[in-house]
Amino acid sequence: MSENTIDKHLKVKSMPSLCFNKDDFVSNEFSVDKFVSQCRKYASLDTMRDDLNIFHKILCTAMIELLNKDYADFVNLSSNLAGLDKSIKSLTLPLQSLKNEIEETKSNLDCTLLSVTNMFSERASVHCAKVLIHHLLIIEEGLEKINFLNAEDNHNFEDIEILERIAIAFNNVQFHMHKIVDCKNYSIKEEVVSSVAKNLEQQLQAVFLQSLSDDLMHKQNLHKILRIYSYISEESKVEGIFRSSVVRPVMKNLITQNNITKLGLEKVLNDILNFIPSSCNDVLKMTRRTNNDSEIVPGYDFLVNAVWPEIIDAFQYIAPVYLFSLGDPEQFHQNYCSFMKFLDQFEHICGIQSSVSKFREQPSYKEFIQKFNLDVYFQIRFQEIAGRFEHNLFEERLTKEINDTDLPYSLKVTVSLWSCINLCWSDSIYLPFLKKDFWRLTVQLILRYNKYIQCCLKNIKEETFELALLIKDVETLMPELKTFFLEIVLKQLECKSFHGTVEAAVEEIVEILNEIPSVASKLIVKILVEKCTSHLKLIASIPQRFRKTNREIPSKPSPYVSLVLTPLTEFSMVTKSVLPAEWCKYCELQVTDEIMKQCVTLMQDVLTSIKKMEDSLKILKRARDKPTQQNVGQFSTGAITDDDKIRRQLAIDVTYFEELILKSGLQVSDLKSFKELKELVTTAERVSGFSSS
């Protein structure tokens, strides 16, 4: 009850403020102790007592008002109920009479229903008895007919027509025998039928074995005898007879350890496949739907139910553990491939998809496949291939391959990578079942190669020739990998769904490897620049050769010029037959351009130094001579100074640089720094008074 409802019920216009919640009294979980403890938090005991007294008075007042209001209704209620008990009593007798009639009718209906149910049950029992008698009569007639056919004086047990009639009669007897399982005489009849079945089976078995001969008449009877077995639903028995009488002797003589050792596993498996068309051709033609020349007898599968189990049993009998041993991975690979080829050919002989599916669902087939532990085989191959590759990565430096190979690669690590990748997909190692594992290993080898190269590049100091070999190897490797993946790997995968994955992986791998030549070429440039520019420090010594030495005007280039470009020239000559032309030109341009940049800086420093000295001398001379004529230059007398000789020497050096650059096959127009250098020395010559020529 909400607060508004209580207030309305108490008819109080405004409730006074109390130290407790009045709704607590109507709660189902009201507790005095809890109420007092809660109120003590907000008020004292005196205040609580006063508020309770106030609330008590309000309740009393509200109760009196409620009684006064509803008093008239209470009085009217008692007056309205007067005489009601007499009316209710008058209705009791008719209702009781109606109840008795309903109970009597219900009892009559129950008796009638029980009688009808008993009659129907009796009728059903009679019908079941009639049906049972009918089945028994048919069984008796069938047995009599079979006995009659067996008891004929002129009966020949090899007469297919009589056996077929017996089989049809026996099949009918079997059908009706299933209908009398609950009969008391079933066990007796079952013994009789079993005796008949055993006799019929012996006769059919003898005729079946005779029909397997090469005689034309017996071959004609084979189709009939198979149909007879089909009539009596004993296809598995004739398959068992064929297995034990035809297949087993051949397999025991063929699948022996001596034959496998002497002839080889593949030869033995081929002989097994040759046995099928030679000895099983007749029964296969008559039982498989691939043959359209004669009527097919359904329900048989001699290959799956007779030939295959005997093959497996023969292999298990000689216990060929060595055939599945991983001690020799190469032999294991040969055995596995031979067996897989055999299974594929066996499935092809099965002919129809339903037979192949049934063959693959055989427990013996699955157990046979599981004997080849391919996971362990891959681990062995992984250790061989990855271990071989890692052995060549022992030292983190690029090494040229010493042994002569037909491969277009020069570095030992690249030769090893290509060899290991080819091993992964070679016919002597790769297995289709492990295609994902070998694909993963291939990618891992390439990524490991890239990681190794990156580590080597960090440790290289002066091995420019090895860097050139690296660029050549990677430039050769990238298209070779792409071709190898798209032609060899996709062919081995034999799965169209992998095509997109392989193409995407190839693009990503090429993109990763494509960064190596760029990094290597920059490293070559850095090493060559360091070697070449080590001689440029002699530029700073040129002023010392001419100051106060009274040397003649220079006409020959400085010795350092030829020394500067010697490392680059030697590199070009050594790597000309190795490094691709575009990368060779790139290195020459970058090295030469960097040399010219440093030449600009060093020569600029020399020219700036002599310019400052000239300016200082001008100031001293003016202070000493106090010339009256303004703008009197250093060269007013026309004499060649030491500074002029220095400028001239720098110009000759730059001209010689240009000659050497042109001899190397480069164009000075491609060198931005050389243009700047040329302009620098040309300007300096004009200042000194020398002609630009």
C-alpha positions as CSV (number, residue, x, y, z in Angstrom):
1,M,0.0,0.0,0.0
2,S,1.5,3.3,-1.1
3,E,1.8,6.4,1.0
4,N,-0.9,8.2,-1.0
5,T,-3.3,5.3,-0.5
6,I,-2.7,5.2,3.3
7,D,-3.3,8.9,3.6
8,K,-6.4,8.7,1.5
9,H,-7.7,5.8,3.6
10,L,-7.1,7.6,6.9
11,K,-8.9,10.7,5.5
12,V,-6.2,13.0,6.8
13,K,-5.6,16.1,4.8
14,S,-2.0,16.6,5.9
15,M,-0.1,14.0,7.8
16,P,2.3,15.4,10.4
17,S,6.0,14.9,10.0
18,L,7.0,11.6,11.7
19,C,10.4,10.1,12.5
20,F,9.4,6.8,10.8
21,N,7.8,5.6,7.6
22,K,4.2,4.6,8.2
23,D,4.4,2.1,5.4
24,D,6.7,-0.1,7.5
25,F,3.7,-1.3,9.6
26,V,2.0,-2.9,6.6
27,S,5.1,-4.6,5.3
28,N,5.2,-8.5,5.5
29,E,8.7,-8.4,6.9
30,F,7.9,-5.9,9.7
31,S,10.0,-6.4,12.8
32,V,9.8,-4.4,16.0
33,D,13.5,-4.7,16.7
34,K,14.4,-3.6,13.2
35,F,11.9,-0.8,13.3
36,V,13.3,0.6,16.6
37,S,16.9,0.3,15.4
38,Q,16.1,2.2,12.2
39,C,14.2,5.0,14.0
40,R,17.0,5.4,16.5
41,K,19.2,6.6,13.7
42,Y,16.9,9.6,13.1
43,A,15.3,10.4,16.5
44,S,15.4,9.7,20.2
45,L,13.2,7.3,22.1
46,D,11.0,10.2,23.4
47,T,10.5,11.6,20.0
48,M,9.6,8.1,18.7
49,R,7.1,7.6,21.5
50,D,5.4,11.0,20.8
51,D,5.2,10.2,17.1
52,L,3.7,6.8,17.7
53,N,1.1,8.3,20.0
54,I,0.2,10.8,17.3
55,F,-0.1,8.1,14.7
56,H,-2.2,6.0,17.0
57,K,-4.7,8.8,17.5
58,I,-4.9,9.3,13.8
59,L,-5.7,5.6,13.3
60,C,-8.4,5.6,15.9
61,T,-10.0,8.6,14.4
62,A,-9.9,7.1,10.9
63,M,-11.4,3.8,12.2
64,I,-14.4,5.6,13.8
65,E,-15.0,7.6,10.6
66,L,-15.0,4.4,8.6
67,L,-17.5,2.6,10.8
68,N,-19.8,5.6,10.8
69,K,-19.7,5.8,7.0
70,D,-20.3,2.0,6.3
71,Y,-22.8,1.4,9.2
72,A,-25.9,1.6,6.9
73,D,-24.4,-0.9,4.5
74,F,-23.8,-3.4,7.3
75,V,-27.4,-3.1,8.4
76,N,-28.8,-3.5,4.9
77,L,-26.6,-6.5,4.2
78,S,-28.0,-8.5,7.1
79,S,-31.6,-7.6,6.1
80,N,-31.0,-8.7,2.5
81,L,-29.8,-12.2,3.6
82,A,-33.0,-13.0,5.3
83,G,-34.8,-16.1,3.8
84,L,-31.9,-17.0,1.5
85,D,-31.3,-20.4,3.3
86,K,-34.8,-21.5,2.4
87,S,-34.3,-20.8,-1.3
88,I,-31.0,-22.7,-1.3
89,K,-32.7,-25.7,0.4
90,S,-35.4,-25.8,-2.2
91,L,-32.8,-26.3,-5.0
92,T,-31.1,-29.2,-3.2
93,L,-33.6,-32.0,-4.1
94,P,-33.7,-31.4,-8.0
95,L,-29.9,-31.1,-8.1
96,Q,-29.5,-34.4,-6.2
97,S,-31.9,-36.2,-8.5
98,L,-30.0,-34.9,-11.6
99,K,-26.7,-36.1,-10.1
100,N,-28.1,-39.6,-9.6
101,E,-29.3,-39.9,-13.2
102,I,-25.9,-38.8,-14.5
103,E,-24.1,-41.3,-12.4
104,E,-26.4,-44.1,-13.6
105,T,-25.9,-43.1,-17.3
106,K,-22.1,-43.1,-16.9
107,S,-22.1,-46.6,-15.3
108,N,-24.2,-47.9,-18.3
109,L,-21.7,-46.4,-20.8
110,D,-18.7,-47.8,-19.0
111,C,-20.2,-51.3,-19.1
112,T,-21.0,-51.0,-22.8
113,L,-17.6,-49.7,-23.6
114,L,-15.9,-52.6,-21.7
115,S,-18.0,-55.1,-23.6
116,V,-17.2,-53.6,-27.0
117,T,-13.4,-53.5,-26.1
118,N,-13.4,-57.1,-25.1
119,M,-15.2,-58.0,-28.4
120,F,-12.6,-56.1,-30.4
121,S,-9.7,-57.7,-28.5
122,E,-11.2,-61.2,-29.1
123,R,-11.6,-60.4,-32.8
124,A,-8.0,-59.1,-33.0
125,S,-6.7,-62.3,-31.4
126,V,-8.7,-64.4,-33.8
127,H,-7.2,-62.3,-36.7
128,C,-3.7,-62.8,-35.4
129,A,-4.2,-66.5,-35.1
130,K,-5.5,-66.6,-38.6
131,V,-2.5,-64.7,-39.9
132,L,-0.1,-66.9,-38.0
133,I,-1.8,-70.0,-39.4
134,H,-1.6,-68.5,-42.9
135,H,2.2,-67.9,-42.4
136,L,2.6,-71.4,-41.1
137,L,0.7,-72.9,-44.0
138,I,2.9,-71.0,-46.5
139,I,6.0,-72.1,-44.6
140,E,4.8,-75.7,-44.7
141,E,4.0,-75.5,-48.4
142,G,7.4,-73.9,-49.1
143,L,9.3,-76.6,-47.2
144,E,7.3,-79.3,-48.9
145,K,8.1,-77.7,-52.3
146,I,11.8,-77.6,-51.4
147,N,11.7,-81.2,-50.3
148,F,9.9,-82.2,-53.4
149,L,12.5,-80.5,-55.6
150,N,15.3,-82.1,-53.6
151,A,13.6,-85.5,-53.8
152,E,13.1,-85.7,-57.5
153,D,14.6,-88.9,-58.9
154,N,16.1,-87.2,-61.9
155,H,17.4,-84.2,-59.9
156,N,20.8,-83.0,-60.7
157,F,22.4,-80.7,-58.1
158,E,24.1,-78.8,-60.8
159,D,20.8,-77.9,-62.5
160,I,20.6,-74.1,-62.1
161,E,16.9,-74.0,-62.9
162,I,16.0,-76.3,-60.0
163,L,18.4,-74.4,-57.6
164,E,16.7,-71.2,-58.7
165,R,13.3,-72.6,-57.9
166,I,14.5,-73.8,-54.6
167,A,16.0,-70.4,-53.8
168,I,12.8,-68.6,-54.7
169,A,10.8,-71.0,-52.5
170,F,13.3,-70.7,-49.7
171,N,13.3,-66.9,-49.9
172,N,9.5,-67.0,-49.5
173,V,9.9,-69.3,-46.5
174,Q,12.4,-66.9,-45.0
175,F,10.0,-64.0,-45.4
176,H,7.2,-65.8,-43.6
177,M,9.6,-67.0,-40.9
178,H,10.2,-63.4,-39.8
179,K,6.4,-63.1,-39.3
180,I,6.2,-66.0,-36.8
181,V,9.0,-65.0,-34.4
182,D,6.6,-65.0,-31.4
183,C,5.1,-68.4,-32.3
184,K,5.7,-71.3,-29.9
185,N,6.7,-73.6,-32.7
186,Y,9.2,-71.0,-34.1
187,S,12.3,-72.8,-32.7
188,I,11.2,-76.1,-34.3
189,K,10.6,-74.4,-37.7
190,E,13.8,-72.5,-37.4
191,E,15.8,-75.7,-37.1
192,V,14.1,-77.1,-40.2
193,V,14.7,-73.9,-42.2
194,S,18.4,-73.8,-41.0
195,S,18.9,-77.3,-42.3
196,V,17.3,-76.4,-45.6
197,A,19.5,-73.3,-45.8
198,K,22.7,-75.2,-45.0
199,N,21.8,-77.8,-47.7
200,L,21.0,-75.0,-50.2
201,E,24.2,-73.2,-49.4
202,Q,26.3,-76.2,-50.0
203,Q,24.7,-76.8,-53.4
204,L,25.0,-73.2,-54.4
205,Q,28.7,-73.0,-53.3
206,A,29.6,-76.1,-55.3
207,V,27.9,-74.7,-58.4
208,F,29.4,-71.2,-57.9
209,L,32.9,-72.6,-57.7
210,Q,32.3,-74.6,-60.8
211,S,31.0,-71.5,-62.6
212,L,34.2,-69.7,-62.0
213,S,36.1,-71.9,-64.4
214,D,36.9,-70.9,-68.0
215,D,34.3,-73.1,-69.5
216,L,31.7,-71.1,-71.5
217,M,28.7,-73.0,-70.1
218,H,29.9,-72.5,-66.5
219,K,30.3,-68.8,-67.2
220,Q,26.7,-68.6,-68.3
221,N,25.6,-70.2,-65.1
222,L,27.6,-67.7,-63.0
223,H,25.1,-64.9,-63.7
224,K,22.3,-67.2,-62.6
225,I,24.0,-68.3,-59.4
226,L,24.7,-64.7,-58.5
227,R,21.1,-63.9,-59.0
228,I,20.1,-66.8,-56.8
229,Y,22.3,-65.6,-54.0
230,S,20.7,-62.2,-54.4
231,Y,17.2,-63.8,-54.1
232,I,18.0,-65.2,-50.7
233,S,19.9,-62.0,-49.6
234,E,23.2,-63.9,-49.1
235,E,25.5,-61.6,-51.2
236,S,28.0,-61.4,-48.4
237,K,28.3,-65.2,-48.4
238,V,29.2,-65.5,-52.0
239,E,31.7,-62.7,-51.6
240,G,33.2,-64.6,-48.7
241,I,33.4,-67.8,-50.8
242,F,35.1,-65.8,-53.7
243,R,37.5,-64.3,-51.2
244,S,38.6,-67.5,-49.6
245,S,38.6,-69.7,-52.7
246,V,39.9,-67.3,-55.4
247,V,41.6,-64.3,-53.8
248,R,43.3,-65.7,-50.7
249,P,45.5,-68.3,-52.5
250,V,46.8,-65.8,-55.0
251,M,47.5,-63.1,-52.3
252,K,49.3,-65.5,-50.0
253,N,51.6,-66.5,-52.9
254,L,52.0,-63.0,-54.2
255,I,52.3,-60.8,-51.0
256,T,55.3,-62.3,-49.3
257,Q,58.4,-60.7,-47.8
258,N,60.6,-62.6,-50.2
259,N,58.7,-61.1,-53.2
260,I,58.8,-57.6,-51.8
261,T,62.5,-57.8,-51.1
262,K,63.3,-59.5,-54.5
263,L,60.9,-57.8,-56.9
264,G,60.2,-54.6,-55.0
265,L,57.0,-53.3,-53.5
266,E,55.9,-51.5,-56.6
267,K,56.1,-54.7,-58.7
268,V,54.1,-56.6,-56.2
269,L,51.4,-54.0,-56.1
270,N,51.2,-54.0,-59.9
271,D,50.9,-57.8,-59.9
272,I,47.9,-57.3,-57.4
273,L,46.3,-54.9,-59.8
274,N,46.9,-57.3,-62.7
275,F,45.2,-60.1,-60.8
276,I,41.9,-58.2,-60.7
277,P,41.2,-58.1,-64.5
278,S,42.6,-61.6,-65.0
279,S,40.7,-63.4,-62.2
280,C,37.8,-61.1,-61.2
281,N,36.7,-59.9,-64.6
282,D,33.6,-62.2,-64.8
283,V,32.1,-61.4,-61.5
284,L,32.8,-57.7,-62.0
285,K,31.2,-57.5,-65.4
286,M,28.0,-59.1,-64.0
287,T,27.7,-57.0,-60.8
288,R,28.9,-53.5,-61.8
289,R,26.7,-51.0,-63.6
290,T,29.5,-50.0,-65.9
291,N,28.8,-53.0,-68.1
292,N,25.9,-52.5,-70.6
293,D,26.2,-55.8,-72.4
294,S,24.2,-58.0,-70.0
295,E,21.8,-57.8,-67.1
296,I,23.4,-56.5,-63.9
297,V,23.0,-58.4,-60.6
298,P,22.8,-55.7,-57.9
299,G,24.0,-55.9,-54.3
300,Y,27.5,-57.1,-54.9
301,D,30.9,-55.4,-54.5
302,F,33.6,-58.0,-54.9
303,L,36.5,-55.5,-55.0
304,V,35.6,-53.8,-51.7
305,N,34.2,-56.8,-49.8
306,A,36.4,-59.7,-51.1
307,V,39.6,-58.4,-52.8
308,W,40.6,-55.5,-50.6
309,P,40.2,-57.2,-47.2
310,E,42.3,-60.1,-48.4
311,I,45.0,-57.8,-49.6
312,I,45.1,-56.1,-46.2
313,D,45.1,-59.4,-44.4
314,A,48.0,-60.7,-46.5
315,F,50.1,-57.6,-45.7
316,Q,49.3,-57.9,-42.0
317,Y,50.2,-61.6,-42.1
318,I,53.8,-60.8,-43.1
319,A,53.9,-57.9,-40.6
320,P,55.8,-55.5,-42.9
321,V,56.7,-53.0,-40.3
322,Y,59.6,-51.8,-42.4
323,L,57.2,-50.7,-45.1
324,F,56.0,-47.9,-42.7
325,S,59.3,-47.3,-40.9
326,L,60.7,-43.8,-40.9
327,G,64.2,-44.9,-40.3
328,D,64.9,-44.4,-44.0
329,P,62.8,-41.4,-45.2
330,E,63.6,-42.0,-48.8
331,Q,62.4,-45.6,-48.7
332,F,59.4,-44.4,-46.7
333,H,58.6,-41.9,-49.4
334,Q,58.9,-44.5,-52.1
335,N,56.6,-47.0,-50.2
336,Y,54.0,-44.3,-49.5
337,C,53.9,-43.1,-53.1
338,S,53.7,-46.7,-54.3
339,F,50.8,-47.5,-52.0
340,M,49.0,-44.2,-52.8
341,K,49.4,-44.9,-56.5
342,F,48.1,-48.4,-55.9
343,L,45.0,-47.1,-54.0
344,D,44.3,-44.6,-56.8
345,Q,44.4,-47.3,-59.4
346,F,42.3,-49.6,-57.2
347,E,39.7,-46.9,-56.9
348,H,39.8,-46.4,-60.7
349,I,39.0,-50.1,-61.1
350,C,36.1,-49.8,-58.7
351,G,34.5,-47.8,-61.5
352,I,31.5,-46.1,-59.7
353,Q,31.5,-43.4,-57.1
354,S,29.4,-45.3,-54.6
355,S,31.9,-48.2,-54.6
356,V,34.8,-45.7,-54.1
357,S,33.0,-44.1,-51.2
358,K,32.2,-47.4,-49.6
359,F,35.9,-48.4,-50.1
360,R,37.1,-45.2,-48.4
361,E,34.7,-45.8,-45.5
362,Q,36.2,-49.2,-44.7
363,P,37.9,-49.3,-41.3
364,S,40.7,-51.3,-42.8
365,Y,41.3,-48.6,-45.3
366,K,41.5,-45.9,-42.7
367,E,43.8,-48.0,-40.5
368,F,46.1,-48.7,-43.4
369,I,46.4,-45.0,-44.2
370,Q,47.1,-44.1,-40.6
371,K,50.1,-46.5,-40.5
372,F,52.0,-43.9,-42.6
373,N,53.0,-41.4,-39.9
374,L,53.2,-38.4,-42.2
375,D,53.6,-35.9,-39.3
376,V,56.8,-37.5,-38.2
377,Y,58.0,-37.8,-41.8
378,F,57.6,-34.0,-42.3
379,Q,59.5,-33.3,-39.1
380,I,62.4,-35.4,-40.4
381,R,62.3,-33.6,-43.7
382,F,62.0,-30.3,-41.9
383,Q,65.1,-31.0,-39.9
384,E,67.0,-32.1,-43.0
385,I,66.1,-29.1,-45.1
386,A,66.0,-26.4,-42.5
387,G,69.1,-27.8,-40.8
388,R,70.9,-27.8,-44.1
389,F,69.9,-24.2,-44.7
390,E,70.8,-23.0,-41.2
391,H,74.2,-24.6,-41.5
392,N,75.0,-22.2,-44.3
393,L,73.9,-19.3,-42.1
394,F,76.3,-20.0,-39.3
395,E,78.4,-16.9,-40.1
396,E,76.6,-13.7,-40.5
397,R,78.5,-12.6,-43.6
398,L,78.1,-13.0,-47.3
399,T,80.3,-15.7,-48.7
400,K,80.8,-16.6,-52.3
401,E,79.9,-20.2,-53.3
402,I,83.2,-22.1,-53.9
403,N,81.8,-25.3,-55.5
404,D,80.8,-25.1,-59.2
405,T,77.1,-25.3,-59.7
406,D,74.8,-24.9,-62.7
407,L,72.7,-22.4,-60.7
408,P,72.8,-18.7,-61.7
409,Y,73.7,-17.7,-58.2
410,S,77.0,-16.7,-56.7
411,L,76.5,-16.4,-52.9
412,K,76.5,-19.5,-50.8
413,V,73.3,-18.6,-48.9
414,T,71.4,-18.0,-52.2
415,V,72.5,-21.3,-53.6
416,S,71.5,-23.0,-50.4
417,L,68.1,-21.3,-50.4
418,W,67.3,-22.3,-54.0
419,S,68.4,-25.9,-53.4
420,C,66.3,-26.2,-50.2
421,I,63.2,-24.8,-51.9
422,N,63.6,-27.2,-54.8
423,L,64.0,-30.1,-52.2
424,C,60.7,-29.1,-50.6
425,W,58.8,-29.7,-53.9
426,S,61.0,-32.4,-55.4
427,D,59.3,-35.7,-56.3
428,S,61.6,-37.6,-53.9
429,I,60.5,-35.6,-50.9
430,Y,57.2,-33.8,-51.5
431,L,53.9,-35.5,-50.6
432,P,50.5,-34.1,-51.6
433,F,49.0,-34.7,-48.1
434,L,51.7,-32.4,-46.6
435,K,51.2,-29.6,-49.1
436,K,50.3,-27.0,-46.5
437,D,53.4,-28.0,-44.4
438,F,55.8,-27.8,-47.3
439,W,54.3,-24.5,-48.5
440,R,54.7,-23.1,-45.0
441,L,58.3,-24.3,-44.9
442,T,59.1,-22.7,-48.3
443,V,57.8,-19.3,-47.1
444,Q,59.8,-19.7,-43.8
445,L,63.0,-20.4,-45.8
446,I,62.5,-17.2,-47.8
447,L,61.8,-15.1,-44.8
448,R,64.8,-16.6,-43.0
449,Y,66.9,-15.8,-46.0
450,N,65.7,-12.2,-45.9
451,K,66.3,-11.9,-42.2
452,Y,69.8,-13.3,-42.6
453,I,70.6,-10.9,-45.4
454,Q,69.4,-8.0,-43.2
455,C,71.8,-9.1,-40.4
456,C,74.7,-9.4,-42.9
457,L,74.1,-6.0,-44.3
458,K,74.4,-4.5,-40.8
459,N,77.9,-6.2,-40.3
460,I,79.4,-5.4,-43.7
461,K,82.2,-2.9,-43.7
462,E,84.2,-3.1,-47.0
463,E,82.8,-6.1,-48.9
464,T,81.5,-4.3,-52.0
465,F,82.1,-7.3,-54.3
466,E,79.9,-9.5,-52.1
467,L,77.3,-6.8,-52.1
468,A,77.4,-6.7,-55.8
469,L,76.9,-10.5,-55.8
470,L,74.0,-10.1,-53.5
471,I,72.3,-7.7,-55.8
472,K,72.9,-9.9,-58.7
473,D,71.5,-13.0,-56.8
474,V,68.4,-11.2,-55.6
475,E,67.7,-9.7,-59.0
476,T,68.0,-13.2,-60.5
477,L,66.1,-14.9,-57.6
478,M,62.9,-12.9,-57.8
479,P,61.7,-13.8,-61.3
480,E,62.9,-17.4,-60.8
481,L,60.9,-17.7,-57.6
482,K,57.8,-16.3,-59.3
483,T,58.2,-18.8,-62.2
484,F,58.9,-21.6,-59.8
485,F,55.8,-20.9,-57.7
486,L,53.4,-20.5,-60.6
487,E,54.7,-23.5,-62.6
488,I,56.1,-26.0,-60.1
489,V,54.4,-25.3,-56.8
490,L,50.9,-24.8,-58.2
491,K,51.3,-28.0,-60.2
492,Q,52.3,-29.9,-57.0
493,L,49.5,-28.4,-54.9
494,E,46.9,-29.7,-57.4
495,C,44.3,-27.4,-55.9
496,K,42.7,-24.4,-57.6
497,S,41.8,-22.9,-54.3
498,F,45.5,-22.3,-53.6
499,H,46.0,-20.4,-56.8
500,G,45.0,-17.0,-55.3
501,T,47.0,-17.7,-52.1
502,V,50.2,-18.5,-54.0
503,E,49.9,-15.5,-56.3
504,A,49.4,-13.2,-53.3
505,A,52.3,-14.8,-51.5
506,V,54.5,-14.4,-54.5
507,E,53.8,-10.7,-54.8
508,E,54.4,-10.2,-51.1
509,I,57.7,-12.2,-51.2
510,V,58.9,-10.3,-54.3
511,E,58.1,-7.0,-52.5
512,I,60.1,-8.1,-49.5
513,L,63.1,-9.2,-51.5
514,N,62.9,-6.2,-53.7
515,E,64.1,-4.0,-50.8
516,I,67.5,-5.9,-50.6
517,P,69.1,-4.5,-53.8
518,S,68.2,-1.0,-52.8
519,V,69.7,-1.4,-49.3
520,A,72.8,-3.2,-50.7
521,S,73.4,-0.5,-53.4
522,K,73.2,2.3,-50.8
523,L,75.7,0.4,-48.7
524,I,78.0,0.0,-51.7
525,V,77.7,3.7,-52.3
526,K,78.5,4.5,-48.7
527,I,81.6,2.2,-48.6
528,L,82.9,3.6,-52.0
529,V,82.3,7.1,-50.9
530,E,84.3,6.6,-47.8
531,K,87.2,5.1,-49.8
532,C,87.2,7.7,-52.5
533,T,86.7,10.8,-50.3
534,S,89.6,9.8,-48.0
535,H,91.9,11.4,-50.6
536,L,89.9,14.6,-50.9
537,K,91.5,16.0,-47.7
538,L,94.5,16.8,-49.9
539,I,92.5,19.6,-51.4
540,A,93.1,21.6,-48.2
541,S,96.9,21.2,-48.7
542,I,96.8,22.9,-52.2
543,P,97.3,26.4,-50.8
544,Q,100.5,25.2,-48.9
545,R,102.0,24.1,-52.3
546,F,101.8,27.6,-53.8
547,R,102.1,30.1,-50.9
548,K,105.5,31.7,-50.8
549,T,107.0,28.8,-52.9
550,N,107.4,30.7,-56.2
551,R,106.1,27.8,-58.1
552,E,105.2,28.1,-61.7
553,I,101.6,28.4,-62.9
554,P,100.1,24.9,-62.6
555,S,99.3,23.0,-65.8
556,K,98.8,19.5,-64.5
557,P,96.1,18.1,-62.2
558,S,96.9,17.2,-58.6
559,P,97.8,13.6,-57.9
560,Y,94.8,13.1,-55.6
561,V,92.4,13.4,-58.5
562,S,93.2,10.0,-60.0
563,L,93.4,8.5,-56.5
564,V,89.9,9.7,-55.6
565,L,88.1,7.8,-58.5
566,T,90.4,4.7,-58.3
567,P,88.2,2.7,-55.9
568,L,85.2,3.4,-58.0
569,T,87.0,2.4,-61.2
570,E,88.3,-0.8,-59.6
571,F,84.8,-1.6,-58.3
572,S,83.3,-1.1,-61.8
573,M,85.9,-3.3,-63.4
574,V,85.5,-6.1,-60.9
575,T,81.7,-6.1,-60.8
576,K,81.1,-5.3,-64.5
577,S,80.3,-9.0,-65.3
578,V,78.4,-9.5,-62.0
579,L,76.4,-6.4,-61.2
580,P,73.4,-5.7,-63.4
581,A,74.0,-2.6,-65.6
582,E,71.3,-0.5,-64.1
583,W,72.6,-1.0,-60.6
584,C,76.2,-0.5,-61.7
585,K,75.3,2.8,-63.3
586,Y,73.3,3.7,-60.2
587,C,76.3,3.1,-57.9
588,E,78.7,5.0,-60.1
589,L,76.3,8.0,-60.3
590,Q,75.6,8.1,-56.6
591,V,79.3,7.7,-55.6
592,T,80.5,10.3,-58.2
593,D,77.8,12.7,-57.2
594,E,78.7,12.4,-53.5
595,I,82.4,12.9,-54.3
596,M,81.5,16.1,-56.2
597,K,79.4,17.3,-53.3
598,Q,82.4,17.0,-50.9
599,C,84.7,18.5,-53.5
600,V,82.3,21.5,-53.7
601,T,82.5,21.9,-49.9
602,L,86.3,21.5,-49.6
603,M,87.1,23.8,-52.6
604,Q,84.6,26.3,-51.4
605,D,86.4,26.4,-48.1
606,V,89.8,26.9,-49.9
607,L,88.4,29.6,-52.1
608,T,86.8,31.3,-49.1
609,S,90.0,31.1,-47.2
610,I,92.1,32.8,-49.9
611,K,89.4,35.4,-50.5
612,K,89.5,36.4,-46.9
613,M,93.3,36.5,-47.1
614,E,93.2,38.7,-50.2
615,D,90.7,41.1,-48.5
616,S,93.0,41.3,-45.5
617,L,96.0,42.2,-47.7
618,K,94.0,44.8,-49.5
619,I,93.1,46.5,-46.3
620,L,96.7,46.5,-45.0
621,K,98.0,47.8,-48.3
622,R,95.5,50.6,-48.4
623,A,96.4,51.6,-44.9
624,R,100.1,51.6,-45.7
625,D,100.1,53.2,-49.2
626,K,97.0,55.4,-48.7
627,P,96.2,55.4,-52.4
628,T,94.4,58.4,-53.8
629,Q,92.7,56.5,-56.5
630,Q,89.7,54.4,-55.4
631,N,89.1,50.8,-56.4
632,V,92.7,49.9,-56.8
633,G,92.7,46.1,-57.1
634,Q,95.2,43.4,-56.3
635,F,95.8,42.8,-59.9
636,S,96.4,46.3,-61.0
637,T,100.1,45.5,-61.6
638,G,99.1,42.4,-63.8
639,A,101.2,40.0,-61.8
640,I,100.1,36.4,-61.0
641,T,99.7,35.8,-57.3
642,D,99.9,32.6,-55.3
643,D,96.2,32.7,-54.8
644,D,95.7,32.9,-58.6
645,K,97.8,29.8,-58.9
646,I,95.7,28.0,-56.3
647,R,92.5,28.9,-58.2
648,R,94.1,27.7,-61.4
649,Q,95.1,24.4,-59.8
650,L,91.5,23.8,-58.6
651,A,90.2,24.5,-62.0
652,I,92.6,22.1,-63.6
653,D,91.6,19.4,-61.0
654,V,88.0,19.9,-61.8
655,T,88.6,19.6,-65.5
656,Y,90.5,16.4,-65.0
657,F,87.6,15.1,-62.9
658,E,85.4,15.8,-65.8
659,E,87.7,13.8,-68.2
660,L,87.8,10.8,-65.8
661,I,84.0,10.9,-65.4
662,L,83.5,10.9,-69.1
663,K,86.0,8.0,-69.5
664,S,83.9,6.0,-67.0
665,G,80.9,6.2,-69.3
666,L,78.9,8.7,-67.2
667,Q,77.5,12.0,-68.4
668,V,78.4,15.1,-66.4
669,S,75.0,16.4,-67.2
670,D,73.5,13.7,-64.9
671,L,75.6,15.0,-62.0
672,K,74.1,18.0,-60.4
673,S,77.0,18.4,-57.9
674,F,79.5,18.6,-60.7
675,K,77.7,21.4,-62.4
676,E,77.9,23.3,-59.1
677,L,81.6,22.4,-58.8
678,K,82.3,23.6,-62.3
679,E,80.5,26.8,-61.8
680,L,82.5,27.4,-58.6
681,V,85.9,27.1,-60.1
682,T,84.9,28.9,-63.3
683,T,83.8,31.9,-61.2
684,A,87.0,31.8,-59.2
685,E,89.1,31.8,-62.4
686,R,87.3,34.9,-63.7
687,V,88.1,36.7,-60.4
688,S,91.8,35.8,-60.7
689,G,92.0,36.9,-64.3
690,F,92.4,33.5,-66.0
691,S,90.3,32.7,-69.0
692,S,87.7,30.1,-68.7
693,S,89.4,28.1,-71.3
